[in-house]
Amino acid sequence: MTIKPLFDKVVIKAIQADEKTASGIVLPGTAKEKPLLAKVLAVGPGGSPDGSDKNVVMQVKVGDTVLYSKYAGSEFKVDGEEVVIVRQADILAIVE
């Protein structure tokens, strides 16, 4: 299935965090935090969903690695993969 986001929406897939701490301690599943690093899978065309004249210019592109807000977006399962659809405003930075 292909997802084509509308307006200023971005489809991202979380990049799993390491299961060990820097000191080598293995973390159980319940101690892991939600990953905040993700790969951009699809980007909407921009524009304004409320019909105002405000034009949202998309700053991210497919393939970018980004940091996003902790509680942002809606989670979906597409072809067995977990993806999140967020507004571009919920993306904090592009990681290079």
N, C-alpha and C positions, 0 to 999 in steps of 0.2 A: 504494500500500500504506500502511496506517496502522499505526503502532507504538504500543502501549499498554504502557509500562513497568510492572514489578511492584515492589512494596514501596518501597524508598527509592531506586530508580533514576531517572535523568533522561536524556532524549535531548537532545543538544545538537548544534549545527552550528557548526563553527569559522568565525570571521570572519577572512578573509584579511588578513594584514599588508601594509603598504605595500611596494612594490617599490623604493622609494627611501629613502635615509637622510635625516636632517634637513638634511645639507649638500648633498643633490642627487645623491649617488652611486647609480647603479642597481645593485641586487643581483642576481646570477645565481641561478637556482633552487637551486643547491647551497649557497649561503651563507645562505639564509633559514632562520630557526628555525621550529619548529612553532608555530603560533599558539596562544596561551593564552587568547584572548578568544573567547567563543562566545555564540550565541543559543539560548535554551531552546525546544525544539520540543514536548516532552511531559514530563509529570511523573507519577511513580507515586503511589499513594494513601498511602504511608507504611507504617507497621507494621514488623514485624521479620521478616526472612527466615529466622532460625534458630528461630523458634517461641517465643522467650522473651517475657516480659511487657513487655520494653522497647519502648515505642511511639515510633517515629521520626516527628516532626512535620515535614512538608515546609515549608521556608523559601523555596523558589523557586517561581515560577509561569511558565507559558507566556508567552513574549515578553520575559522578563528577559534582560539581557546580563550574563554572568558571567565571572569569571576562574577557571580550573581548573588543577589540578596538571599538571605537564608530562608525566608518564608515566601518567596516569590513564585508565581506561576501556578499552573495546574498540571498535575502528573497524568500521563496516559500510557497505555501499553499499545504499541504498534508493532505488529509482526513479532511479538514476543519480547520486544525491547522496551524498557522504560524510557520515555522521553518527557520533557517538561516544555510547556509553551509559556513563555514569559513576554511581557512588554519590553521594548527596548530600554525603557527607563529603569527597569529592574536589573539591568546589566551594569555592573559597577566599573569594570575595566576589561580591556583586551590584554591578555598575557602574551608577551613575545619571548 
